[in-house]
């Protein structure tokens, strides 16, 4: 087996201008220009569709059909979160302030998540995807992504859960919605510095408190609890299922290894094939390689950039990983199962398998 260190070292940059040349080509193609019409349409439709969903909820009233409405809210909130993600990456406006406020309103007031907490976490992830000790997305309390993390689970119950974590991975995603809300609330209430702390507190309180109050006003207590459980569970599942295929099961980067930007972002990321349907369902996250290389590129341009980046990587002999959606989930589950069972060198197998499939 090949260790991730040797894989990364073998494909290290042959010159400092590799990304510069690619970036110049992308710029020349006009793929970094703003898409104001696309995004203004989404921004205008978001409150309208959300208001229509609330009207539908009130009209359906005390009925178990509300569980389908709850599923609809889960999908709607996730799609709105994708729009907030675009704004946070400066994809919508030229002004950083406009993007920040758009993200804050979407995340805190429409979704009930802390934008400040998410931005801090996501910025660290983009800087060092899959790098041990640097990427917060591989430091989770319930899933181990390295043998060292698995070995630290001392409690017998926890060790058993980790050894079966592939089996529990998708059920655990049902709790992701609660985790996203709780982590954001903990962050804004903490005494560390948080930009616009009181704005976030007010927005999150209005969103979470107002939504819960509305649900209990319209529905009986038992049905209200069921509605919120379905909405939160499916929201977390959809969010987790959209982000998990992008990096999980790709090579891990040792803390001491240095890679140039092009390889650091490309080798640790995975694209998902599927066309317009997958583009919509995943909010553009299926073009993860292009998104990591050009995070401020508007979402509609990612699919146009992909063939250019793919051909460029092929020319430089840099692995460019693409799989189908279901195949990506299989890779993720096999990977975390190997880690949970204590294998010391599980990193290369997904990369080798995917390179053969390219």
C-alpha positions as CSV (number, residue, x, y, z in Angstrom):
1,X,0.0,0.0,0.0
2,X,1.1,3.6,-0.7
3,X,0.9,6.0,2.2
4,X,-0.7,9.4,1.7
5,X,2.6,11.1,2.3
6,X,4.2,9.2,-0.6
7,X,1.2,9.8,-2.8
8,X,1.3,13.5,-2.2
9,X,5.1,13.8,-2.5
10,X,5.1,12.0,-5.9
11,X,2.7,14.5,-7.4
12,X,4.2,17.6,-5.9
13,X,4.4,20.7,-8.0
14,X,7.1,21.0,-10.6
15,X,6.9,24.8,-10.6
16,X,5.3,27.7,-8.8
17,X,3.2,28.8,-11.8
18,X,0.9,25.7,-12.2
19,X,-2.1,27.3,-10.6
20,X,-1.3,30.8,-12.1
21,X,-1.6,29.4,-15.6
22,X,-4.9,27.7,-14.8
23,X,-6.3,30.8,-13.1
24,X,-5.4,33.0,-16.1
25,X,-7.2,30.6,-18.4
26,X,-10.3,30.6,-16.2
27,X,-10.2,34.4,-16.0
28,X,-9.9,34.7,-19.8
29,X,-12.9,32.5,-20.2
30,X,-15.0,34.9,-18.2
31,X,-15.9,32.3,-15.6
32,X,-15.2,34.5,-12.6
33,X,-17.6,37.3,-13.7
34,X,-20.7,37.9,-11.5
35,X,-24.1,36.3,-12.3
36,X,-26.3,39.0,-10.9
37,X,-29.4,37.9,-12.7
38,X,-29.1,34.4,-11.5
39,X,-28.5,35.3,-7.9
40,X,-31.0,38.2,-7.7
41,X,-33.7,35.8,-8.9
42,X,-32.8,33.3,-6.2
43,X,-32.7,36.0,-3.5
44,X,-36.1,37.4,-4.6
45,X,-37.7,34.0,-4.7
46,X,-36.4,32.7,-1.4
47,X,-38.7,34.7,0.9
48,X,-41.6,34.2,-1.5
49,X,-41.2,30.4,-1.5
50,X,-40.6,30.4,2.3
51,X,-43.8,32.4,2.9
52,X,-45.7,30.1,0.6
53,X,-44.5,27.1,2.5
54,X,-45.6,28.7,5.8
55,X,-49.0,29.4,4.3
56,X,-49.3,25.7,3.1
57,X,-48.3,24.6,6.6
58,X,-51.1,26.7,8.2
59,X,-53.6,25.6,5.6
60,X,-52.9,21.8,6.1
61,X,-53.4,22.3,9.8
62,X,-53.8,19.4,12.2
63,X,-53.1,16.5,9.9
64,X,-50.4,13.8,9.6
65,X,-49.9,15.1,6.1
66,X,-47.8,17.7,7.9
67,X,-44.9,15.2,7.9
68,X,-44.7,15.6,4.1
69,X,-44.7,19.4,4.7
70,X,-41.9,18.9,7.2
71,X,-39.9,17.1,4.6
72,X,-40.5,19.9,2.2
73,X,-39.3,22.4,4.7
74,X,-36.1,20.3,5.2
75,X,-35.4,20.5,1.4
76,X,-36.2,24.2,1.3
77,X,-34.0,25.1,4.2
78,X,-31.1,23.1,2.7
79,X,-31.5,24.8,-0.7
80,X,-31.5,28.2,1.1
81,X,-28.4,27.2,3.0
82,X,-26.7,26.5,-0.4
83,X,-27.5,30.1,-1.4
84,X,-26.0,31.3,1.9
85,X,-22.9,29.2,1.2
86,X,-22.5,31.0,-2.2
87,X,-22.7,34.4,-0.6
88,X,-20.2,33.5,2.1
89,X,-17.7,32.7,-0.6
90,X,-18.2,36.1,-2.3
91,X,-19.9,34.5,-5.3
92,X,-22.9,36.9,-5.4
93,X,-21.7,40.5,-5.0
94,X,-18.5,42.3,-5.6
95,X,-18.9,44.0,-2.1
96,X,-17.7,41.9,0.8
97,X,-20.1,43.7,3.1
98,X,-23.1,42.8,0.9
99,X,-22.0,39.2,0.8
100,X,-21.5,39.1,4.5
101,X,-24.9,40.5,5.3
102,X,-26.6,38.3,2.8
103,X,-25.0,35.2,4.3
104,X,-25.8,36.4,7.8
105,X,-29.5,37.0,7.0
106,X,-29.8,33.7,5.2
107,X,-28.0,31.6,7.8
108,X,-29.3,33.2,11.0
109,X,-32.7,34.5,10.1
110,X,-33.9,31.9,7.5
111,X,-32.0,28.8,8.6
112,X,-31.3,29.4,12.3
113,X,-27.5,28.7,12.0
114,X,-24.7,31.1,13.1
115,X,-23.0,32.5,10.1
116,X,-20.0,33.6,12.2
117,X,-19.5,30.1,13.6
118,X,-19.9,28.5,10.2
119,X,-17.6,31.0,8.4
120,X,-14.8,30.4,11.0
121,X,-15.1,26.7,10.6
122,X,-15.5,26.6,6.8
123,X,-12.6,29.0,6.2
124,X,-10.2,26.6,8.1
125,X,-11.5,23.7,6.0
126,X,-10.9,25.4,2.7
127,X,-7.4,26.4,3.7
128,X,-6.4,22.8,4.5
129,X,-8.8,20.1,3.3
130,X,-8.3,16.7,4.9
131,X,-5.1,18.0,6.7
132,X,-4.7,16.4,10.1
133,X,-4.8,19.0,12.9
134,X,-6.0,21.7,10.6
135,X,-9.3,20.7,9.0
136,X,-12.2,20.9,11.5
137,X,-14.3,18.8,9.2
138,X,-12.3,15.7,10.1
139,X,-12.4,16.4,13.8
140,X,-15.9,15.2,14.7
141,X,-17.1,13.8,18.1
142,X,-18.9,10.8,16.7
143,X,-16.9,9.7,13.6
144,X,-13.2,8.8,13.4
145,X,-11.4,9.6,10.1
146,X,-7.9,8.4,11.1
147,X,-6.7,5.4,13.1
148,X,-5.3,7.8,15.7
149,X,-8.8,9.2,16.3
150,X,-10.3,5.7,16.5
151,X,-7.6,4.7,19.0
152,X,-8.4,7.6,21.3
153,X,-12.0,6.2,21.9
154,X,-11.4,4.5,25.3
155,X,-15.0,4.0,26.4
156,X,-16.1,0.4,25.4
157,X,-19.4,1.7,24.1
158,X,-17.7,4.4,22.0
159,X,-15.2,1.9,20.7
160,X,-17.9,-0.5,19.6
161,X,-19.7,2.4,17.9
162,X,-16.6,3.5,16.1
163,X,-15.9,-0.1,14.9
164,X,-19.3,-0.1,13.3
165,X,-19.3,3.6,12.3
166,X,-19.9,2.8,8.6
167,X,-23.2,1.2,9.6
168,X,-24.3,4.2,11.7
169,X,-23.0,6.9,9.4
170,X,-26.2,7.8,7.6
171,X,-28.4,7.4,10.7
172,X,-26.0,9.8,12.5
173,X,-26.7,12.4,9.8
174,X,-30.3,12.6,11.1
175,X,-28.8,14.4,14.1
176,X,-26.7,16.9,12.0
177,X,-29.5,19.5,11.9
178,X,-29.6,19.7,15.7
179,X,-25.8,19.8,15.8
180,X,-25.7,22.7,13.4
181,X,-28.2,24.8,15.3
182,X,-26.6,23.9,18.7
183,X,-23.0,24.6,17.6
184,X,-23.9,28.0,16.3
185,X,-25.8,29.0,19.4
186,X,-22.9,27.9,21.6
187,X,-20.5,30.0,19.5
188,X,-22.5,33.2,19.6
189,X,-23.1,32.9,23.3
190,X,-19.5,32.2,24.1
191,X,-17.4,35.0,25.5
192,X,-14.9,34.9,22.6
193,X,-15.1,37.7,20.0
194,X,-17.9,37.2,17.5
195,X,-18.7,39.8,14.8
196,X,-22.2,41.1,15.0
197,X,-22.9,38.9,18.1
198,X,-26.2,40.6,19.0
199,X,-27.5,40.6,15.4
200,X,-26.9,36.9,15.3
201,X,-28.5,36.3,18.7
202,X,-31.6,38.3,17.7
203,X,-31.9,36.6,14.2
204,X,-31.4,33.1,15.5
205,X,-33.9,33.7,18.4
206,X,-36.5,35.0,15.9
207,X,-36.0,32.1,13.5
208,X,-35.8,29.2,16.0
209,X,-38.2,30.6,18.6
210,X,-40.7,31.9,16.0
211,X,-40.7,28.7,14.0
212,X,-41.1,26.4,17.0
213,X,-43.9,28.7,18.4
214,X,-45.7,28.6,15.0
215,X,-45.5,24.8,14.9
216,X,-47.0,24.4,18.4
217,X,-49.7,27.0,17.8
218,X,-50.9,25.2,14.6
219,X,-50.4,21.6,15.7
220,X,-51.2,19.5,18.7
221,X,-48.1,18.8,20.9
222,X,-47.6,15.3,19.7
223,X,-47.8,16.2,16.0
224,X,-45.7,19.3,16.6
225,X,-42.9,17.2,18.0
226,X,-43.2,14.7,15.1
227,X,-43.1,17.6,12.6
228,X,-40.0,19.2,14.1
229,X,-38.3,15.8,14.4
230,X,-38.9,15.1,10.7
231,X,-37.9,18.6,9.6
232,X,-34.7,18.7,11.7
233,X,-33.7,15.1,10.9
234,X,-34.2,15.3,7.1
235,X,-32.5,18.8,7.0
236,X,-29.4,17.4,8.8
237,X,-29.5,14.3,6.6
238,X,-29.7,16.3,3.4
239,X,-27.0,18.7,4.5
240,X,-24.6,15.9,5.5
241,X,-25.3,13.8,2.5
242,X,-24.5,16.8,0.3
243,X,-21.2,17.6,1.9
244,X,-19.9,14.0,2.8
245,X,-19.1,12.9,-0.8
246,X,-16.7,15.8,-1.4
247,X,-13.7,14.9,0.7
248,X,-14.5,11.8,2.9
249,X,-12.5,8.8,1.7
250,X,-9.9,11.0,-0.1
251,X,-6.3,11.0,1.0
252,X,-5.5,12.5,4.4
253,X,-2.7,15.0,4.7
254,X,-0.1,14.6,7.5
255,X,0.3,17.8,9.5
256,X,3.9,18.2,8.4
257,X,3.4,17.8,4.7
258,X,3.5,20.9,2.4
259,X,1.7,20.9,-0.9
260,X,1.2,23.7,-3.5
261,X,-2.3,25.2,-3.8
262,X,-3.3,23.4,-6.9
263,X,-2.5,19.9,-5.6
264,X,-3.6,20.6,-2.1
265,X,-7.1,21.4,-3.3
266,X,-7.4,18.9,-6.2
267,X,-6.0,15.8,-4.6
268,X,-8.2,16.0,-1.5
269,X,-11.5,16.7,-3.3
270,X,-13.9,14.6,-5.3
271,X,-16.4,15.7,-8.0
272,X,-19.8,14.0,-8.4
273,X,-21.1,13.2,-11.9
274,X,-24.8,13.5,-12.6
275,X,-25.8,16.5,-14.7
276,X,-28.3,19.2,-14.0
277,X,-30.3,17.1,-11.5
278,X,-27.3,16.5,-9.3
279,X,-26.2,20.1,-9.8
280,X,-29.5,21.3,-8.3
281,X,-29.7,18.7,-5.5
282,X,-26.2,19.4,-4.3
283,X,-26.2,23.1,-4.8
284,X,-23.1,23.0,-7.0
285,X,-21.1,21.2,-4.3
286,X,-20.7,18.3,-6.8
287,X,-18.0,20.4,-8.5
288,X,-15.9,20.4,-5.4
289,X,-12.5,20.5,-7.1
290,X,-13.4,23.7,-9.0
291,X,-15.1,25.2,-6.0
292,X,-12.0,24.7,-3.9
293,X,-9.7,26.0,-6.6
294,X,-12.0,29.0,-7.3
295,X,-14.2,29.5,-4.2
296,X,-15.6,32.8,-5.4
297,X,-16.6,31.4,-8.8
298,X,-20.4,31.8,-9.2
299,X,-22.2,28.4,-9.0
300,X,-23.5,28.4,-12.6
301,X,-20.0,28.6,-14.0
302,X,-18.6,25.6,-12.1
303,X,-19.8,23.1,-14.7
304,X,-18.1,25.1,-17.4
305,X,-14.9,25.3,-15.5
306,X,-14.8,21.5,-14.8
307,X,-13.7,20.4,-18.3
308,X,-10.9,23.0,-18.3
309,X,-9.6,22.0,-14.9
310,X,-9.9,18.3,-15.8
311,X,-7.8,18.6,-18.9
312,X,-5.3,20.8,-17.2
313,X,-4.8,18.3,-14.4
314,X,-4.5,15.5,-17.0
315,X,-1.7,17.4,-18.7
316,X,0.2,17.8,-15.4
317,X,-0.5,14.2,-14.4
318,X,-2.5,15.3,-11.3
319,X,-5.3,12.9,-10.3
320,X,-8.7,14.4,-10.9
321,X,-11.3,12.3,-9.1
322,X,-14.9,12.0,-10.3
323,X,-17.5,9.4,-9.3
324,X,-21.2,8.8,-9.4
325,X,-23.2,9.9,-6.3
326,X,-23.9,6.3,-5.1
327,X,-20.4,5.2,-5.8
328,X,-19.1,8.1,-3.6
329,X,-21.2,7.0,-0.7
330,X,-19.8,3.5,-1.0
331,X,-16.3,4.9,-0.9
332,X,-17.0,6.9,2.2
333,X,-18.6,4.0,4.0
334,X,-15.8,1.6,3.2
335,X,-13.2,4.1,4.2
336,X,-14.7,4.9,7.6
337,X,-15.3,1.2,8.2
338,X,-11.6,0.5,7.7
339,X,-10.7,3.3,10.1
340,X,-13.2,2.1,12.7
341,X,-11.8,-1.5,12.5
342,X,-8.3,-0.2,13.3
343,X,-6.4,-0.5,10.0
344,X,-3.3,1.6,10.2
345,X,-3.0,2.6,6.5
346,X,-6.5,3.1,5.0
347,X,-5.9,6.3,3.1
348,X,-4.6,5.2,-0.3
349,X,-7.2,2.6,-1.2
350,X,-10.0,5.1,-2.2
351,X,-7.5,7.2,-4.2
352,X,-6.1,4.2,-6.0
353,X,-9.6,2.8,-6.8
354,X,-10.8,6.2,-8.0
355,X,-7.8,6.8,-10.2
356,X,-8.4,3.5,-11.9
357,X,-12.0,4.7,-12.6
358,X,-11.0,8.0,-14.1
